[in-house]
Amino acid sequence: MDYVHFVETLAQRRCADCLANDRVSSADIYVNVQPLSGAAANLAVYDALVEEGDVVMGMDLYQGGHLTHGSAFNFSGKRYHVVSYGVSKRTGQLDYDEIRSLARENRPRMIIAGFTSYPWAPDWQAFRAIADEVGAYLLADMSHPAGMIIAGAFPSPIGIADVTTFTTHKTLCGPRGAVIVSTDEDLSRLIDLAVFPGEQGGPHTQKFAAMAVAFKIAQSEPFRRLQWKIKENTAALAEGLQKREDNFAQEVLSQVK
């Protein structure tokens, strides 16, 4: 058991080192590396922060959100009263004034920012301001751009959101698994209990070890270059689409240059 604890703690500390930024130091980042997937991580956050039937706001699945952000097919849409926000019909982008109006009208207990298939970066500070105005928790789901965030190629919600979740097998290039992060020690204790014994059993130590390796690699210069290449490749794709006079591609291009 001592070795299990050591490996898990090593993964937690390396993760915190990866996520530290100008807003928060690694010592003030509380990490749980036990979730088996992003869905399990989000379920634990729901369990820790909101009650069944509470109002939760997340992006509509059909406009770029995730199943666990309130889809009627998922536990999130079945257990909670979900108010979905989407993109503007005029611009195809999030309209934060519209999201604020929805939040004022419905007074959610939690707002989820972060998406599965939305090509623009979230305005984390705008979501923070909306959540503060209505007294909601802010959950940032950064599963897809996690590696880019660590490399500084994408804006980070750490130190802005109350809780952040992400998977380790997408741009982070690590093992199948997920992480929950908070900068609030009290919230982190609630989340730890929600993961174990709340929804999972014994630890998967081999995953902790693989995560520890992935977080070490993520602090390297080759990893940073890889993540910035993702951004460069996105720009190249948008330019190629732009030559076909695709208006949507022009909007994407303006975001990545």
N, C-alpha and C positions, 0 to 999 in steps of 0.2 A: 504493500500500500504506500510505503514511503516513496517508491519509485514512481508510482502512478501520480501521486501528488506533485512530485518534482517536475515530471514531464508536463502536466497540465499547467502548473504555475509558470514554467518556462514559456509555453505557448501564450499564456495570458500576458506576460511581461513583454514579449517580443511584439505581440499585437499592439499593445499600448504604445510601444516605442514607434511603431509604424504610423500610428494615427495622431501622435502629438503634433500640435501646430502652435501658431502664435496665440491662440485663444486659451489653450489648455495644455498642461504638461502631462507627460506619460504617468507621473505619480498620481494624477487626479482622474485617470481613466480606468474605469472598472469594467472588466472583461469576463464574459462567460463563453467558453469555447465548447460547451457540451452539446448544443443543438445539432441534431442529425441532418437538418435541412433548413432552407430558408422558411418554409411553411411552418416547421416546428418552432423556429425562433420567433416568428410573428405570433403564433398561437400562445407562446409563453408570455409575450408582451401584453397581449389582450388579457390573458388570465391575471397578470400582475396589476394592470392599470385600470381596467374597466370592468363593470358588472354586466351580466347578461341583460340585454335589452337596452343598454346605454346607446346613445347616438355616437356613431363613428363616421368620419368623413374620409374617403379615399377616392382615388381616380377610377373612373369607370373602366371595367375590364376591356370593353370593346373600343376604348379610346386610348389605351396604352397602359392601363393599370395591371394589377396582379390578382390572381384568384383570391389571395388572402387579404386583399384590400377592400373586400366587401361583396364579392361575387355571390349571387344567389345560389350558386352550385356548391359553395364552400362553407365551412363552419362559420366564417366571418359574416357571411350574409344571412345565415340561419339563426345565429345566436344574438346578433346585435342589430340595432336599428341603423341601417346604413344610408347615408346621404352621399351620393356619388357626384363628383365634379368631373368636368371634361374639358375639351379644348373649345376655343371660340370657333364658331362656324365661319367667321370672317377671316381669321388669321391662321387657324389650325394650331394655335399655341394656347397655353394656359392664360386665362385672364384673371389676374389676382384680385381685381375689383369684384368680379363675379364670385370668386371663391370666398372672399370676405363677406359678401352679401349672404351667401348660403350659410356661412358659419354664424353670422349674426341672427339669421332666421331660425336655425336649427340647434344652436348651442351644443355642439358636439363635446363629448368627454375626451375624445382623442381625434387628432387629424394626422393622416398618413401622407407623407410626401415621399417621392421616389417612385420609379415606374419600371415597367418591363419593356415597353416598346414606344417610348416617346423620345424623339431625337434631340431635344434641347435640354440643357442643364436646368435643374430646378433652381429657383431663387429661394435658397434656404432661409434667408433673413426675412423675406416676405411672408413665408409660411410661419416663421417664428412670431412675427408681429400679429398675424391673424390669430394664432393659437393663444397668445397672451391676451388679446382683446376679449376673447370669449371664455378664457379660463380653461383651455384644453391642453392636454399633453400633446407634444409633437413627436411623432415617430418618423424617423427617416429610414427608408429602406434603400440602401445603396448597393444592393447585391450585384448589379451589372457593372457599374463603374468602380468597384472597390479598388482594383489594382491601379487604375488611373488616378484615383484620389490619393492613394499612398504616394504615388510618383509625382503628385502636384500637377497633373494634366487635366484635372476636373475639380470643381469646387467641393469642399468638404463640409459636411454637416456637423462634424465633431465640435462640441463646444457651443452649438446652436440648438440642436434637437435635444429633447429630454432623453430619448433612447434612440439608438441606431442599430439596425440589423443588416447583416450582409452574408452572402455565401462566399466560400473560399475556393470554389472550383470554376469560377468564370474568369474575369480579367485578372484575378489574383493568382490564377494558375496553380492552385493548390489542390488538396484532397476534397472529396465530397464531404461537405459539412457546412456549418454556419456559426456565426458569432453574434452575440448581443453585447452592446457597449452602452454604458451610461457614464456621465460625469457626476451623477448624484449617488452618493453611497447608500442612502436609504432606499432609493429606487432599485439599486443593484441588488440589494438583499431580497427584495420582493421578487425580482426576476430570477435570482438563483433558486429560490424556493419553488417558483412556478415551473422551472425546467426540471429540477429534481428536489423532491419526489413528485412534483405536480404532474409531469407528463412523461418523463423518461425514467428508465431504470439505471442499471450499472453503467459506468463510464466506458467509452470506447478508446482505450489508451493509445491504440495504434493511430487513431485519428489525431489525437493530441500531438503525438510525435511528428506526424506529417505536417500538421499546422505549424509547429515550431520551426520546422525546416523551411516551409513556405514563407513565413514571416521574416526569417533571416535572409532569404533570397530577395524578398521584396524591398529590403533596405540597400540592395546593391545597385551599382551604376548600370550594369546590363539590364536589370529589370526596369529601371527608370527609362532607359532608352527604348525598351520594348513598348512601354505604355505610351510614350510620346509618339512612337511610330503608329500606334493605333489611331491616334488623333490625326496624324498626317495622312494615313490611308483613308480615313473618313473624308478628309478634304479632297483627296484624289477621286474618290468615288463620286462625291457631290459635283466636282468639276466635270467628270465624265457625263453625269446625268444632265448637268446644266447645258452641255452642248446639244442635248436633245430638246432644249427649250422647255425643260420641266420646271415649273414655278416652285414646286415643293423643294426640288434640289437646290434652287437658288436660296431659299430660306435656310436650309441646312448649311449651305456653304457659308452664309453670313455668320453662323454660330461657331464654326470651327476654325476660321482663319484668325 
